[in-house]
């Protein structure tokens, strides 16, 4: 699978660990920043990952910031983006199954690495259910 990852400084260390894990699993990865734990503004990376996914350059995105909220809100300002704040595995599964999310936003300061792996693994392995959920997704403006 082709995946894009982005974070601000607060999510940087978790992003690096996730990238190593995902690479071991055979995924193709694009790192859209941040490239260190120096203070950085989450909107810069939220816009980057959203544009990347909108342009169909990767199958899914994984974004991280301290609470997950800022980078998630930023990404959702872009057309064709359904970024979901995923703080546990069940939310992650539902984000894909019911909401057809294409970016998984993780609150790096509030989940362990093991929880993040579970969140990402379930996000990537869950298909969209379609049906009544498709009708609802169609009501969200592009």
PyMOL commands that place a pseudoatom at each C-alpha (Angstrom):
pseudoatom trace, name=CA, resn=UNK, resi=1, chain=A, elem=C, hetatm=0, pos=[0.000, 0.000, 0.000]
pseudoatom trace, name=CA, resn=UNK, resi=2, chain=A, elem=C, hetatm=0, pos=[1.199, 3.554, -0.701]
pseudoatom trace, name=CA, resn=UNK, resi=3, chain=A, elem=C, hetatm=0, pos=[0.995, 5.679, 2.431]
pseudoatom trace, name=CA, resn=UNK, resi=4, chain=A, elem=C, hetatm=0, pos=[1.791, 9.299, 3.257]
pseudoatom trace, name=CA, resn=UNK, resi=5, chain=A, elem=C, hetatm=0, pos=[2.724, 10.337, 6.777]
pseudoatom trace, name=CA, resn=UNK, resi=6, chain=A, elem=C, hetatm=0, pos=[2.915, 13.817, 8.267]
pseudoatom trace, name=CA, resn=UNK, resi=7, chain=A, elem=C, hetatm=0, pos=[3.331, 15.257, 11.735]
pseudoatom trace, name=CA, resn=UNK, resi=8, chain=A, elem=C, hetatm=0, pos=[4.257, 18.360, 13.619]
pseudoatom trace, name=CA, resn=UNK, resi=9, chain=A, elem=C, hetatm=0, pos=[7.001, 18.303, 16.255]
pseudoatom trace, name=CA, resn=UNK, resi=10, chain=A, elem=C, hetatm=0, pos=[4.738, 16.657, 18.841]
pseudoatom trace, name=CA, resn=UNK, resi=11, chain=A, elem=C, hetatm=0, pos=[4.065, 13.708, 16.561]
pseudoatom trace, name=CA, resn=UNK, resi=12, chain=A, elem=C, hetatm=0, pos=[7.532, 13.436, 15.058]
pseudoatom trace, name=CA, resn=UNK, resi=13, chain=A, elem=C, hetatm=0, pos=[8.954, 10.629, 17.222]
pseudoatom trace, name=CA, resn=UNK, resi=14, chain=A, elem=C, hetatm=0, pos=[5.807, 8.506, 16.917]
pseudoatom trace, name=CA, resn=UNK, resi=15, chain=A, elem=C, hetatm=0, pos=[5.777, 9.103, 13.143]
pseudoatom trace, name=CA, resn=UNK, resi=16, chain=A, elem=C, hetatm=0, pos=[9.363, 7.884, 12.831]
pseudoatom trace, name=CA, resn=UNK, resi=17, chain=A, elem=C, hetatm=0, pos=[8.541, 4.717, 14.789]
pseudoatom trace, name=CA, resn=UNK, resi=18, chain=A, elem=C, hetatm=0, pos=[5.390, 4.109, 12.732]
pseudoatom trace, name=CA, resn=UNK, resi=19, chain=A, elem=C, hetatm=0, pos=[7.317, 4.585, 9.502]
pseudoatom trace, name=CA, resn=UNK, resi=20, chain=A, elem=C, hetatm=0, pos=[9.815, 1.929, 10.561]
pseudoatom trace, name=CA, resn=UNK, resi=21, chain=A, elem=C, hetatm=0, pos=[6.999, -0.459, 11.474]
pseudoatom trace, name=CA, resn=UNK, resi=22, chain=A, elem=C, hetatm=0, pos=[5.083, 0.180, 8.234]
pseudoatom trace, name=CA, resn=UNK, resi=23, chain=A, elem=C, hetatm=0, pos=[8.187, -0.166, 6.093]
pseudoatom trace, name=CA, resn=UNK, resi=24, chain=A, elem=C, hetatm=0, pos=[8.837, -3.580, 7.705]
pseudoatom trace, name=CA, resn=UNK, resi=25, chain=A, elem=C, hetatm=0, pos=[5.275, -4.535, 6.719]
pseudoatom trace, name=CA, resn=UNK, resi=26, chain=A, elem=C, hetatm=0, pos=[6.103, -3.757, 3.070]
pseudoatom trace, name=CA, resn=UNK, resi=27, chain=A, elem=C, hetatm=0, pos=[4.285, -0.458, 2.595]
pseudoatom trace, name=CA, resn=UNK, resi=28, chain=A, elem=C, hetatm=0, pos=[5.634, 2.287, 0.333]
pseudoatom trace, name=CA, resn=UNK, resi=29, chain=A, elem=C, hetatm=0, pos=[5.969, 5.472, 2.380]
pseudoatom trace, name=CA, resn=UNK, resi=30, chain=A, elem=C, hetatm=0, pos=[6.182, 9.196, 1.729]
pseudoatom trace, name=CA, resn=UNK, resi=31, chain=A, elem=C, hetatm=0, pos=[7.286, 11.423, 4.612]
pseudoatom trace, name=CA, resn=UNK, resi=32, chain=A, elem=C, hetatm=0, pos=[5.760, 14.895, 4.296]
pseudoatom trace, name=CA, resn=UNK, resi=33, chain=A, elem=C, hetatm=0, pos=[7.421, 16.252, 7.452]
pseudoatom trace, name=CA, resn=UNK, resi=34, chain=A, elem=C, hetatm=0, pos=[8.136, 17.389, 10.047]
pseudoatom trace, name=CA, resn=UNK, resi=35, chain=A, elem=C, hetatm=0, pos=[11.699, 16.210, 9.850]
pseudoatom trace, name=CA, resn=UNK, resi=36, chain=A, elem=C, hetatm=0, pos=[12.709, 16.841, 13.471]
pseudoatom trace, name=CA, resn=UNK, resi=37, chain=A, elem=C, hetatm=0, pos=[11.227, 17.444, 16.903]
pseudoatom trace, name=CA, resn=UNK, resi=38, chain=A, elem=C, hetatm=0, pos=[11.935, 21.192, 16.611]
pseudoatom trace, name=CA, resn=UNK, resi=39, chain=A, elem=C, hetatm=0, pos=[8.797, 23.285, 17.057]
pseudoatom trace, name=CA, resn=UNK, resi=40, chain=A, elem=C, hetatm=0, pos=[6.716, 23.228, 13.861]
pseudoatom trace, name=CA, resn=UNK, resi=41, chain=A, elem=C, hetatm=0, pos=[3.209, 24.343, 12.922]
pseudoatom trace, name=CA, resn=UNK, resi=42, chain=A, elem=C, hetatm=0, pos=[0.698, 21.522, 12.394]
pseudoatom trace, name=CA, resn=UNK, resi=43, chain=A, elem=C, hetatm=0, pos=[-1.222, 23.370, 9.637]
pseudoatom trace, name=CA, resn=UNK, resi=44, chain=A, elem=C, hetatm=0, pos=[1.797, 23.195, 7.329]
pseudoatom trace, name=CA, resn=UNK, resi=45, chain=A, elem=C, hetatm=0, pos=[1.780, 19.407, 7.535]
pseudoatom trace, name=CA, resn=UNK, resi=46, chain=A, elem=C, hetatm=0, pos=[-2.012, 19.063, 7.592]
pseudoatom trace, name=CA, resn=UNK, resi=47, chain=A, elem=C, hetatm=0, pos=[-2.206, 20.953, 4.302]
pseudoatom trace, name=CA, resn=UNK, resi=48, chain=A, elem=C, hetatm=0, pos=[0.648, 18.892, 2.829]
pseudoatom trace, name=CA, resn=UNK, resi=49, chain=A, elem=C, hetatm=0, pos=[-0.897, 15.509, 3.592]
pseudoatom trace, name=CA, resn=UNK, resi=50, chain=A, elem=C, hetatm=0, pos=[-4.385, 16.603, 2.532]
pseudoatom trace, name=CA, resn=UNK, resi=51, chain=A, elem=C, hetatm=0, pos=[-3.131, 17.895, -0.816]
pseudoatom trace, name=CA, resn=UNK, resi=52, chain=A, elem=C, hetatm=0, pos=[-1.107, 14.731, -1.323]
pseudoatom trace, name=CA, resn=UNK, resi=53, chain=A, elem=C, hetatm=0, pos=[-4.139, 12.502, -0.702]
pseudoatom trace, name=CA, resn=UNK, resi=54, chain=A, elem=C, hetatm=0, pos=[-6.472, 14.767, -2.733]
pseudoatom trace, name=CA, resn=UNK, resi=55, chain=A, elem=C, hetatm=0, pos=[-4.047, 14.426, -5.645]
pseudoatom trace, name=CA, resn=UNK, resi=56, chain=A, elem=C, hetatm=0, pos=[-4.240, 10.604, -5.321]
pseudoatom trace, name=CA, resn=UNK, resi=57, chain=A, elem=C, hetatm=0, pos=[-0.493, 10.325, -4.738]
pseudoatom trace, name=CA, resn=UNK, resi=58, chain=A, elem=C, hetatm=0, pos=[-0.983, 7.773, -1.926]
pseudoatom trace, name=CA, resn=UNK, resi=59, chain=A, elem=C, hetatm=0, pos=[-3.769, 5.393, -0.942]
pseudoatom trace, name=CA, resn=UNK, resi=60, chain=A, elem=C, hetatm=0, pos=[-4.106, 6.710, 2.621]
pseudoatom trace, name=CA, resn=UNK, resi=61, chain=A, elem=C, hetatm=0, pos=[-2.582, 9.243, 4.965]
pseudoatom trace, name=CA, resn=UNK, resi=62, chain=A, elem=C, hetatm=0, pos=[-1.513, 9.002, 8.582]
pseudoatom trace, name=CA, resn=UNK, resi=63, chain=A, elem=C, hetatm=0, pos=[-1.123, 12.293, 10.421]
pseudoatom trace, name=CA, resn=UNK, resi=64, chain=A, elem=C, hetatm=0, pos=[0.020, 13.018, 13.949]
pseudoatom trace, name=CA, resn=UNK, resi=65, chain=A, elem=C, hetatm=0, pos=[0.134, 16.001, 16.241]
pseudoatom trace, name=CA, resn=UNK, resi=66, chain=A, elem=C, hetatm=0, pos=[-0.091, 16.385, 20.005]
pseudoatom trace, name=CA, resn=UNK, resi=67, chain=A, elem=C, hetatm=0, pos=[-3.863, 16.054, 20.338]
pseudoatom trace, name=CA, resn=UNK, resi=68, chain=A, elem=C, hetatm=0, pos=[-4.527, 14.994, 16.737]
pseudoatom trace, name=CA, resn=UNK, resi=69, chain=A, elem=C, hetatm=0, pos=[-7.129, 17.751, 16.513]
pseudoatom trace, name=CA, resn=UNK, resi=70, chain=A, elem=C, hetatm=0, pos=[-5.163, 20.513, 14.811]
pseudoatom trace, name=CA, resn=UNK, resi=71, chain=A, elem=C, hetatm=0, pos=[-3.731, 18.470, 11.971]
pseudoatom trace, name=CA, resn=UNK, resi=72, chain=A, elem=C, hetatm=0, pos=[-7.114, 16.755, 11.542]
pseudoatom trace, name=CA, resn=UNK, resi=73, chain=A, elem=C, hetatm=0, pos=[-9.050, 20.036, 11.349]
pseudoatom trace, name=CA, resn=UNK, resi=74, chain=A, elem=C, hetatm=0, pos=[-6.564, 21.414, 8.841]
pseudoatom trace, name=CA, resn=UNK, resi=75, chain=A, elem=C, hetatm=0, pos=[-6.748, 18.369, 6.579]
pseudoatom trace, name=CA, resn=UNK, resi=76, chain=A, elem=C, hetatm=0, pos=[-10.548, 18.422, 6.565]
pseudoatom trace, name=CA, resn=UNK, resi=77, chain=A, elem=C, hetatm=0, pos=[-10.537, 21.882, 4.959]
pseudoatom trace, name=CA, resn=UNK, resi=78, chain=A, elem=C, hetatm=0, pos=[-9.439, 20.234, 1.692]
pseudoatom trace, name=CA, resn=UNK, resi=79, chain=A, elem=C, hetatm=0, pos=[-11.724, 18.767, -0.983]
pseudoatom trace, name=CA, resn=UNK, resi=80, chain=A, elem=C, hetatm=0, pos=[-12.171, 15.000, -1.032]
pseudoatom trace, name=CA, resn=UNK, resi=81, chain=A, elem=C, hetatm=0, pos=[-10.587, 14.600, 2.404]
pseudoatom trace, name=CA, resn=UNK, resi=82, chain=A, elem=C, hetatm=0, pos=[-12.244, 12.680, 5.199]
pseudoatom trace, name=CA, resn=UNK, resi=83, chain=A, elem=C, hetatm=0, pos=[-9.710, 12.798, 7.995]
pseudoatom trace, name=CA, resn=UNK, resi=84, chain=A, elem=C, hetatm=0, pos=[-10.731, 11.017, 11.191]
pseudoatom trace, name=CA, resn=UNK, resi=85, chain=A, elem=C, hetatm=0, pos=[-9.331, 11.565, 14.660]
pseudoatom trace, name=CA, resn=UNK, resi=86, chain=A, elem=C, hetatm=0, pos=[-8.553, 8.020, 15.811]
pseudoatom trace, name=CA, resn=UNK, resi=87, chain=A, elem=C, hetatm=0, pos=[-7.626, 7.536, 19.470]
pseudoatom trace, name=CA, resn=UNK, resi=88, chain=A, elem=C, hetatm=0, pos=[-8.401, 3.817, 19.699]
pseudoatom trace, name=CA, resn=UNK, resi=89, chain=A, elem=C, hetatm=0, pos=[-8.782, 0.814, 17.419]
pseudoatom trace, name=CA, resn=UNK, resi=90, chain=A, elem=C, hetatm=0, pos=[-12.596, 0.754, 17.348]
pseudoatom trace, name=CA, resn=UNK, resi=91, chain=A, elem=C, hetatm=0, pos=[-12.801, 4.431, 16.336]
pseudoatom trace, name=CA, resn=UNK, resi=92, chain=A, elem=C, hetatm=0, pos=[-10.243, 3.686, 13.637]
pseudoatom trace, name=CA, resn=UNK, resi=93, chain=A, elem=C, hetatm=0, pos=[-12.265, 0.741, 12.318]
pseudoatom trace, name=CA, resn=UNK, resi=94, chain=A, elem=C, hetatm=0, pos=[-15.468, 2.785, 12.256]
pseudoatom trace, name=CA, resn=UNK, resi=95, chain=A, elem=C, hetatm=0, pos=[-13.709, 5.691, 10.531]
pseudoatom trace, name=CA, resn=UNK, resi=96, chain=A, elem=C, hetatm=0, pos=[-13.007, 3.390, 7.592]
pseudoatom trace, name=CA, resn=UNK, resi=97, chain=A, elem=C, hetatm=0, pos=[-16.118, 1.176, 7.693]
pseudoatom trace, name=CA, resn=UNK, resi=98, chain=A, elem=C, hetatm=0, pos=[-18.715, 3.913, 8.173]
pseudoatom trace, name=CA, resn=UNK, resi=99, chain=A, elem=C, hetatm=0, pos=[-17.000, 7.149, 7.104]
pseudoatom trace, name=CA, resn=UNK, resi=100, chain=A, elem=C, hetatm=0, pos=[-14.630, 5.982, 4.356]
pseudoatom trace, name=CA, resn=UNK, resi=101, chain=A, elem=C, hetatm=0, pos=[-11.875, 8.046, 5.973]
pseudoatom trace, name=CA, resn=UNK, resi=102, chain=A, elem=C, hetatm=0, pos=[-8.755, 8.520, 3.879]
pseudoatom trace, name=CA, resn=UNK, resi=103, chain=A, elem=C, hetatm=0, pos=[-6.550, 10.055, 6.589]
pseudoatom trace, name=CA, resn=UNK, resi=104, chain=A, elem=C, hetatm=0, pos=[-6.063, 8.641, 10.081]
pseudoatom trace, name=CA, resn=UNK, resi=105, chain=A, elem=C, hetatm=0, pos=[-5.183, 11.430, 12.547]
pseudoatom trace, name=CA, resn=UNK, resi=106, chain=A, elem=C, hetatm=0, pos=[-3.513, 10.194, 15.719]
pseudoatom trace, name=CA, resn=UNK, resi=107, chain=A, elem=C, hetatm=0, pos=[-3.114, 12.108, 19.011]
pseudoatom trace, name=CA, resn=UNK, resi=108, chain=A, elem=C, hetatm=0, pos=[0.572, 11.337, 19.599]
pseudoatom trace, name=CA, resn=UNK, resi=109, chain=A, elem=C, hetatm=0, pos=[0.627, 12.644, 23.176]
pseudoatom trace, name=CA, resn=UNK, resi=110, chain=A, elem=C, hetatm=0, pos=[-2.310, 10.477, 24.234]
pseudoatom trace, name=CA, resn=UNK, resi=111, chain=A, elem=C, hetatm=0, pos=[-1.641, 7.026, 22.763]
pseudoatom trace, name=CA, resn=UNK, resi=112, chain=A, elem=C, hetatm=0, pos=[1.237, 4.618, 23.186]
pseudoatom trace, name=CA, resn=UNK, resi=113, chain=A, elem=C, hetatm=0, pos=[3.213, 3.327, 20.220]
pseudoatom trace, name=CA, resn=UNK, resi=114, chain=A, elem=C, hetatm=0, pos=[1.494, -0.042, 20.618]
pseudoatom trace, name=CA, resn=UNK, resi=115, chain=A, elem=C, hetatm=0, pos=[-1.919, 1.641, 20.512]
pseudoatom trace, name=CA, resn=UNK, resi=116, chain=A, elem=C, hetatm=0, pos=[-0.873, 3.649, 17.445]
pseudoatom trace, name=CA, resn=UNK, resi=117, chain=A, elem=C, hetatm=0, pos=[0.179, 0.454, 15.662]
pseudoatom trace, name=CA, resn=UNK, resi=118, chain=A, elem=C, hetatm=0, pos=[-3.195, -1.119, 16.463]
pseudoatom trace, name=CA, resn=UNK, resi=119, chain=A, elem=C, hetatm=0, pos=[-5.019, 2.013, 15.256]
pseudoatom trace, name=CA, resn=UNK, resi=120, chain=A, elem=C, hetatm=0, pos=[-3.091, 2.161, 11.987]
pseudoatom trace, name=CA, resn=UNK, resi=121, chain=A, elem=C, hetatm=0, pos=[-3.277, -1.579, 11.356]
pseudoatom trace, name=CA, resn=UNK, resi=122, chain=A, elem=C, hetatm=0, pos=[-7.055, -1.614, 11.745]
pseudoatom trace, name=CA, resn=UNK, resi=123, chain=A, elem=C, hetatm=0, pos=[-7.451, 1.578, 9.702]
pseudoatom trace, name=CA, resn=UNK, resi=124, chain=A, elem=C, hetatm=0, pos=[-5.502, 0.078, 6.791]
pseudoatom trace, name=CA, resn=UNK, resi=125, chain=A, elem=C, hetatm=0, pos=[-7.182, -3.332, 6.917]
pseudoatom trace, name=CA, resn=UNK, resi=126, chain=A, elem=C, hetatm=0, pos=[-10.802, -2.162, 7.164]
pseudoatom trace, name=CA, resn=UNK, resi=127, chain=A, elem=C, hetatm=0, pos=[-12.904, -1.677, 4.037]
pseudoatom trace, name=CA, resn=UNK, resi=128, chain=A, elem=C, hetatm=0, pos=[-15.688, 0.850, 3.591]
pseudoatom trace, name=CA, resn=UNK, resi=129, chain=A, elem=C, hetatm=0, pos=[-19.091, -0.789, 4.212]
pseudoatom trace, name=CA, resn=UNK, resi=130, chain=A, elem=C, hetatm=0, pos=[-20.888, 1.318, 1.596]
pseudoatom trace, name=CA, resn=UNK, resi=131, chain=A, elem=C, hetatm=0, pos=[-24.692, 0.991, 1.588]
pseudoatom trace, name=CA, resn=UNK, resi=132, chain=A, elem=C, hetatm=0, pos=[-26.404, 3.426, 3.940]
pseudoatom trace, name=CA, resn=UNK, resi=133, chain=A, elem=C, hetatm=0, pos=[-22.988, 4.832, 4.832]
pseudoatom trace, name=CA, resn=UNK, resi=134, chain=A, elem=C, hetatm=0, pos=[-22.332, 5.761, 1.186]
pseudoatom trace, name=CA, resn=UNK, resi=135, chain=A, elem=C, hetatm=0, pos=[-25.601, 7.739, 1.152]
pseudoatom trace, name=CA, resn=UNK, resi=136, chain=A, elem=C, hetatm=0, pos=[-24.368, 9.686, 4.158]
pseudoatom trace, name=CA, resn=UNK, resi=137, chain=A, elem=C, hetatm=0, pos=[-20.865, 10.259, 2.736]
pseudoatom trace, name=CA, resn=UNK, resi=138, chain=A, elem=C, hetatm=0, pos=[-22.453, 11.601, -0.459]
pseudoatom trace, name=CA, resn=UNK, resi=139, chain=A, elem=C, hetatm=0, pos=[-24.065, 14.375, 1.621]
pseudoatom trace, name=CA, resn=UNK, resi=140, chain=A, elem=C, hetatm=0, pos=[-20.643, 15.747, 2.598]
pseudoatom trace, name=CA, resn=UNK, resi=141, chain=A, elem=C, hetatm=0, pos=[-19.586, 18.453, 0.118]
pseudoatom trace, name=CA, resn=UNK, resi=142, chain=A, elem=C, hetatm=0, pos=[-16.475, 17.803, -1.876]
for i in range(1, 142): cmd.bond("trace and resi %d" % i, "trace and resi %d" % (i + 1))
show_as sticks, trace
zoom trace
